[in-house]
Amino acid sequence: MPDAPLDSPPFPSGDWSYGGSPTIGVSDGNSYPLMAALGHNSGRTKFYGWINPGVNGSTSGQTNLPDSYDIYPNRLELDQGVAILERLPDTVQAQHFDWGFRLTGFYGTDYRYVFAKGYFTSQLLQHNRQYGFNTPAEYFDLYFPRVAQGMNVRVGRFLSIPGIESETAPSNYIYSHSILSLVDPFTNTGALATVRVNAR
């Protein structure tokens, strides 16, 4: 496999998978400052996150809607404060079943773009709070190396796969988002299988 296109850090991931699975056949080379400081950078279970403030200038006084993500004009906001605890399955080996998981805590003004009905929705639907908390990723990865060239089954709640934009700040190159970000379903709950058919 070729080298990862971007270094980690400063990016939280050196490889970007399409979203439904860790990259099958590629080892986890991601490095996180907190884990390095604790001397656990080589472990499979990792804790990391980011704080992403934002500010914009606007001729609007109350809201930038229908723009999305930067909807509060002319002031500094905490868009995202995110903490992630995860363990990636070992998808390089082909001898045994492996597993992983991810738990994500998400706080800030962007919480409104990652909720699903029944998950902390009263913050927005009943109170329209500026800041809120959400858990957009709570899932298990089950890796079966002997199905084709590897199969990962993700079960739980995860960020949606379609689309070029991402809800998480480090995965976006620019601050603003398209108007479609107001209506796309950005989280899914269920099960999803990803099968690697060949190495290309």
N, C-alpha and C positions, 0 to 999 in steps of 0.2 A: 504494500500500500504506500502511496506517496505521503510525504510529511504533511502535518496539519498546516492549513493555509495561514493561520494566525497563531501568535504566541499566547500562552497562558502562564502568568498574567502578561499584559493588563486585561485581556479579555477573559471572562470566566470559563470559556471553553475554547480549545484549539480547533475542534471540529464541530460543525453544525450539522446534526442529523436533521432529517425532515420533520422530526417531532414525535413520531410514534414509537420510537425505539432508540436505545443507545446504538451507536454505529457498530454494526456487527462485523467482527474481524479486525477491529482496531482497538489497541490497548488504551486504557485511560491514562493519558499523559498530562492531565490538568493539574495545575499547582495552585494552591490558595494560600495567601499570606497568613491567615490565622492558623491553618493546619501546619504550616512550616514553622511558625513561632512556637507551637506546642510540640514540635518534633514528631508529628504524625502525618507528614505529607505523603509518605509511601503507603499508608493504610488505604483500605478500600472504602471505609466509611468516612465521609467528609462533611464538614460543616462550613458553610460560606454564605455570602450574601452581598448586598450593596445598599447604599443610600443614594438616592437620585433626586436632588432638588431641581426645580425648573423655574424659569421666569420668562415672560414674554411681554412685548410691547404691543399695544392694541389701541385702536380708535374707539373700541367698545368700552362701555363703563361697567356693565354688569356681567356679561358673559360673552364668550367667543363662539358659542353654539351657532351653527351646526358643526363647527370645527370640533375635533375630538382630542382628548388627552390634555391639551393646554386650554381648557375651557374657562379658567379664571384669569381675567385680564389684568395686566399691569401690577403684578405682585409676585413675590417669591413664595413658592409652594413646595411642600414635600410630595413629590409625585409618587415615589416608591421607596419604602424601607422594607427590604426583603431578607429573610433568613431561610436557608435551605439545609436540610439534613438529608443526605442521600448515600446510597451504596449502589454502585453500578455492577451489574453481573459481568463476569469474565467471559466475553464473547470471542476471545482469541483462541482459547483452548477448545478442543473438540472431544474431550474424554467424558465429561460428566455434566449433569444438570447444574445450573447455577441460578442465583436469584439476586434481586436488588430491590430498592424501594426509594421513594422520594416523599418527603413532607416539606411543604412550603408555607411559610407565614408571610403575608403580604399586607402592608399598611401604607396608606397614603391616599391622595386624591384619585389615583388610578384604580382603586378597588372596584369602582363601578363598572369597569370594563371586563372583569374576570369573574363575575358572580353568575351563579345558576340558581334557578328557583329552588328555594329551600336551604340554600347555603348563605346564611348571614344577610338575606335580602332585605330585611326590615330597615336596615341602615339607610338604604337608598329608596326603596319603594314606599315606605311609610314616613320616613323622616328626612329624606333627601340630604343627608349629612355630607358635608364637604370632605371630611376624612372618614375612612372606614377600614375595617380589617376583613381579609378574606383568605381562603386556603385553596388556591387554584390548582394545586397538584398534591394529591394524596393517592399514591398508587404503588403496586408491586410489579416488578418485572420478573418473569419466569423464562429462563433461557434453556432451550432444548438444542444442543449442538448437533444432534444426529438427524434432524429434520432438514433436508436439503443441505445447504452449507451453513445452517444455523437458523433458528426461529426464536423470536422473542415475543412473548405474550404479555401485554400490559393490561392490568386489571385495576380499576379504580377511577379516580377523577384526574384528568390531565388536560393540559392546554391543547387546543384544537390544532389539527394538522393543516388544513387548507389555508392558503394565503401566504403572501410574501412578508407581511408585517408581523411583528411579535409583540406580545403584551409586556415582555420583560425588557427593561431599558438597555442592558448590554447587548442584546441581539439586534438592536436597531441602530443604523448609522446616523439617522437624523431624529430630531426631537419631535417634530409634528407627525401626525398620522392622517391617513385619508378619511374622508367622510364615511366610507364603508365601515370604519372601525366602530361607529356608533351602533351598528345593527348586526354585525357578524356574531355568530355564536363562538365565543372564544374559549370556552371550556366544554369538555365532553365527559360523561360518566358512562363507563361500560367496560368492554374488553376489546382489545385490538391485537391482531397478530401481524408480525412483520417477518417475512421469510426472505433470507438471502439465497437467491437461486444460483448466482455465480459471482465471481470476484470482480466483474466489471460493472 
